């Protein structure tokens, strides 16, 4: 049975009584061996964490005392209020982090092990699963190899499951080999506008001069630099929206189930936007993270060696009508099953759910 659940946009957490800075965390707080559901009971997870900290953290009584009790109680109430409105694990983890920030102790933190395993498996005689944990630049060779090596089988079996859980994105270049498999008919692709600021222009000029442009993209970069020079301080479009029309439509796979969660962001979401144009594609899982409207980031130095800020250089032509940031992309069919943060290469209940649906579609 398909059960609807709430996988809403990111909760805006405000803590008016505390001036806390986010820390990088390095050690583990155990959460009583909790199983996280995608229909995540965030209130229960927060309760588990608070109980663990209150009774096992040696600094609790030092940091929650007569002078600080009022502020702590207000924080705890606020965290419970936010948790009651949060129904997916990734967003819930932000609330748990916020609670731990109160203690200003870098040894007190969450450890979240998301999936980093690749997999290609024949689930049944009529269904294949590909698990892709990243679209990073280094992932392109792995994705291309998976498809090239198995193209005969992929195009002879009716159902394909593409599992993108835990995929935080990367670059669009990495998923190009996947798109022909899911293609069914021509569609218009969105474009991006490059912001021709002085700093962005200099960044491209420096990268080109220092040989840091990806091989094969040098001429494209020169055209972009020329266009930005001609329109300084404006937005420029080098590759306008275009109709994608492929020569081949594979009879198989006939049905493509893409599994998503709220770790899926950036290029992961761009792949979903491209794929969902296809009549073959059905999205399963949970609403994605929502981080795509401003993209194409690069590290920019801040005056100290090793200190950089990543700043997007583009704005999507979807805006303002169709924003993704802090909203995400909703699945066609929501999955309300226990969530496995590190599914490895296993065929778990989520995959079996999608397999059953596709094989009876």
ChimeraX attribute file (.defattr): number of C-alpha atoms within 10 A of each C-alpha:
attribute: neighborCount
match mode: 1-to-1
recipient: residues
	/A:1	6
	/A:2	10
	/A:3	10
	/A:4	11
	/A:5	15
	/A:6	16
	/A:7	25
	/A:8	20
	/A:9	20
	/A:10	20
	/A:11	15
	/A:12	9
	/A:13	14
	/A:14	12
	/A:15	14
	/A:16	11
	/A:17	11
	/A:18	13
	/A:19	7
	/A:20	13
	/A:21	9
	/A:22	12
	/A:23	13
	/A:24	8
	/A:25	15
	/A:26	11
	/A:27	12
	/A:28	12
	/A:29	16
	/A:30	14
	/A:31	18
	/A:32	11
	/A:33	7
	/A:34	10
	/A:35	13
	/A:36	18
	/A:37	18
	/A:38	24
	/A:39	22
	/A:40	25
	/A:41	18
	/A:42	25
	/A:43	20
	/A:44	15
	/A:45	22
	/A:46	23
	/A:47	17
	/A:48	16
	/A:49	19
	/A:50	17
	/A:51	14
	/A:52	15
	/A:53	18
	/A:54	13
	/A:55	10
	/A:56	11
	/A:57	12
	/A:58	10
	/A:59	13
	/A:60	13
	/A:61	11
	/A:62	10
	/A:63	15
	/A:64	17
	/A:65	11
	/A:66	9
	/A:67	9
	/A:68	11
	/A:69	12
	/A:70	13
	/A:71	15
	/A:72	19
	/A:73	12
	/A:74	14
	/A:75	20
	/A:76	17
	/A:77	11
	/A:78	18
	/A:79	21
	/A:80	18
	/A:81	13
	/A:82	18
	/A:83	27
	/A:84	15
	/A:85	17
	/A:86	25
	/A:87	22
	/A:88	27
	/A:89	23
	/A:90	20
	/A:91	21
	/A:92	24
	/A:93	19
	/A:94	16
	/A:95	25
	/A:96	20
	/A:97	17
	/A:98	19
	/A:99	20
	/A:100	21
	/A:101	19
	/A:102	19
	/A:103	17
	/A:104	13
	/A:105	12
	/A:106	14
	/A:107	13
	/A:108	19
	/A:109	20
	/A:110	19
	/A:111	14
	/A:112	11
	/A:113	11
	/A:114	16
	/A:115	20
	/A:116	18
	/A:117	15
	/A:118	17
	/A:119	18
	/A:120	16
	/A:121	14
	/A:122	17
	/A:123	16
	/A:124	12
	/A:125	9
	/A:126	15
	/A:127	22
	/A:128	21
	/A:129	24
	/A:130	20
	/A:131	26
	/A:132	23
	/A:133	23
	/A:134	27
	/A:135	24
	/A:136	18
	/A:137	15
	/A:138	12
	/A:139	19
	/A:140	20
	/A:141	11
	/A:142	15
	/A:143	21
	/A:144	16
	/A:145	13
	/A:146	17
	/A:147	17
	/A:148	12
	/A:149	10
	/A:150	12
	/A:151	12
	/A:152	11
	/A:153	14
	/A:154	21
	/A:155	16
	/A:156	14
	/A:157	19
	/A:158	19
	/A:159	25
	/A:160	29
	/A:161	29
	/A:162	20
	/A:163	23
	/A:164	25
	/A:165	29
	/A:166	25
	/A:167	26
	/A:168	22
	/A:169	24
	/A:170	20
	/A:171	22
	/A:172	18
	/A:173	13
	/A:174	22
	/A:175	22
	/A:176	14
	/A:177	16
	/A:178	16
	/A:179	15
	/A:180	14
	/A:181	23
	/A:182	24
	/A:183	25
	/A:184	21
	/A:185	15
	/A:186	12
	/A:187	15
	/A:188	12
	/A:189	15
	/A:190	16
	/A:191	17
	/A:192	23
	/A:193	19
	/A:194	24
	/A:195	21
	/A:196	23
	/A:197	17
	/A:198	12
	/A:199	12
	/A:200	21
	/A:201	21
	/A:202	13
	/A:203	16
	/A:204	19
	/A:205	15
	/A:206	13
	/A:207	14
	/A:208	18
	/A:209	10
	/A:210	9
	/A:211	10
	/A:212	11
	/A:213	17
	/A:214	10
	/A:215	8
	/A:216	8
	/A:217	10
	/A:218	15
	/A:219	12
	/A:220	12
	/A:221	18
	/A:222	14
	/A:223	12
	/A:224	20
	/A:225	20
	/A:226	11
	/A:227	18
	/A:228	24
	/A:229	15
	/A:230	12
	/A:231	14
	/A:232	15
	/A:233	14
	/A:234	13
	/A:235	17
	/A:236	20
	/A:237	17
	/A:238	15
	/A:239	12
	/A:240	13
	/A:241	13
	/A:242	11
	/A:243	11
	/A:244	12
	/A:245	13
	/A:246	13
	/A:247	7
	/A:248	11
	/A:249	14
	/A:250	15
	/A:251	13
	/A:252	19
	/A:253	24
	/A:254	19
	/A:255	22
	/A:256	28
	/A:257	25
	/A:258	26
	/A:259	25
	/A:260	29
	/A:261	30
	/A:262	27
	/A:263	23
	/A:264	28
	/A:265	26
	/A:266	27
	/A:267	25
	/A:268	30
	/A:269	26
	/A:270	20
	/A:271	20
	/A:272	22
	/A:273	14
	/A:274	17
	/A:275	23
	/A:276	18
	/A:277	17
	/A:278	18
	/A:279	14
	/A:280	20
	/A:281	22
	/A:282	19
	/A:283	23
	/A:284	23
	/A:285	26
	/A:286	30
	/A:287	24
	/A:288	30
	/A:289	28
	/A:290	21
	/A:291	22
	/A:292	23
	/A:293	21
	/A:294	19
	/A:295	19
	/A:296	18
	/A:297	13
	/A:298	15
	/A:299	12
	/A:300	14
	/A:301	12
	/A:302	10
	/A:303	8
	/A:304	7
	/A:305	7
	/A:306	7
	/A:307	10
	/A:308	13
	/A:309	11
	/A:310	11
	/A:311	14
	/A:312	17
	/A:313	20
	/A:314	21
	/A:315	20
	/A:316	18
	/A:317	18
	/A:318	14
	/A:319	12
	/A:320	9
	/A:321	7
	/A:322	10
	/A:323	17
	/A:324	22
	/A:325	18
	/A:326	17
	/A:327	15
	/A:328	25
	/A:329	24
	/A:330	19
	/A:331	20
	/A:332	16
	/A:333	17
	/A:334	23
	/A:335	26
	/A:336	20
	/A:337	16
	/A:338	15
	/A:339	21
	/A:340	18
	/A:341	18
	/A:342	15
	/A:343	18
	/A:344	16
	/A:345	16
	/A:346	12
	/A:347	15
	/A:348	13
	/A:349	14
	/A:350	19
	/A:351	20
	/A:352	13
	/A:353	16
	/A:354	25
	/A:355	22
	/A:356	11
	/A:357	12
	/A:358	20
	/A:359	13
	/A:360	7
	/A:361	7
